Amino acid sequence: MQKPRMRERRVVCAANRLHDGRLLIGARHWDELMVAQSEMLRGRYTGRQIVEAQQGFIDQWGNFLSRAEAWMVASAADQILRRGPGFDGPELFSENLY
């Protein structure tokens, strides 16, 4: 595997984007870190707003990527390590990366 180029866009972690653009991030969707962030926001958002957040990922610059955008970025950066039924594109899942 080649060493990544410094400017090459890469997927770095899972993210959920709330309706106002705020991001919840974690190694995987709804891992302990992401759940802890959502709990800190209770009172500011309804449970429904948090559950209905758009699932995606962020790149190394903190830009949100939809699952489909993240698939394209990860594929171009040769980050897709696993494929299988239900997670073979065109949308990225954490299972593709680890």
C-alpha positions in Angstrom: 0.0 0.0 0.0 1.3 3.4 -0.9 1.9 6.1 1.6 -0.9 8.7 1.3 -0.1 12.0 -0.3 -0.5 15.0 2.0 -3.2 16.7 0.0 -5.1 13.5 -1.0 -8.6 13.7 0.5 -9.4 10.9 2.9 -12.2 9.7 5.0 -11.2 9.9 8.7 -14.3 9.1 10.8 -18.0 8.5 10.9 -20.3 11.6 11.4 -23.9 12.4 11.8 -25.0 15.9 10.6 -27.9 17.4 12.6 -30.5 19.7 10.8 -28.6 22.8 11.8 -25.2 21.5 10.5 -23.7 20.5 13.8 -21.7 17.3 13.6 -21.6 14.3 15.9 -18.4 12.3 15.2 -17.0 8.9 16.2 -15.0 6.0 14.9 -18.3 4.3 13.9 -21.9 5.5 13.7 -23.5 5.6 17.2 -20.4 4.3 19.0 -19.9 5.4 22.6 -18.3 8.7 21.7 -21.1 9.6 19.3 -23.8 8.6 21.9 -22.0 10.7 24.6 -22.1 13.7 22.3 -25.8 13.3 21.6 -26.5 13.0 25.3 -24.7 16.3 25.9 -27.0 18.0 23.4 -30.2 16.8 25.0 -32.5 19.7 25.7 -31.1 21.6 22.7 -32.4 19.0 20.2 -35.2 16.5 20.4 -34.4 12.8 20.4 -36.1 12.6 17.0 -33.8 15.3 15.5 -30.8 13.4 16.7 -32.0 10.0 15.4 -32.9 11.5 12.1 -29.5 13.1 11.6 -27.9 12.5 8.2 -25.3 9.7 8.5 -22.0 10.2 6.7 -18.3 10.8 7.3 -15.8 13.6 7.6 -12.6 14.1 5.7 -9.3 15.2 7.2 -10.3 18.8 6.9 -13.6 18.3 8.8 -15.9 18.5 5.8 -19.0 16.4 6.0 -19.5 13.8 3.3 -22.7 11.9 2.6 -22.3 8.1 2.5 -22.2 8.2 -1.3 -19.6 11.1 -1.4 -17.5 9.2 1.2 -17.6 6.1 -0.9 -16.1 8.0 -3.9 -13.4 9.7 -1.7 -12.4 6.4 0.1 -12.4 4.5 -3.2 -10.1 7.2 -4.8 -7.8 7.1 -1.8 -7.7 3.3 -1.8 -9.2 3.1 1.6 -11.8 0.4 0.9 -10.5 -2.7 2.8 -13.7 -4.8 2.9 -16.6 -5.4 0.7 -19.6 -7.7 1.1 -23.3 -8.1 0.7 -25.0 -4.8 1.7 -21.8 -2.8 1.9 -20.2 -2.9 -1.6 -21.0 0.6 -2.7 -22.2 3.0 -3.8 -22.4 4.2 -0.1 -19.7 3.9 2.5 -20.1 2.0 5.7 -17.5 1.9 8.6 -17.2 -1.8 7.8 -15.6 -0.9 4.5 -12.7 0.9 6.3 -11.7 -1.4 9.1 
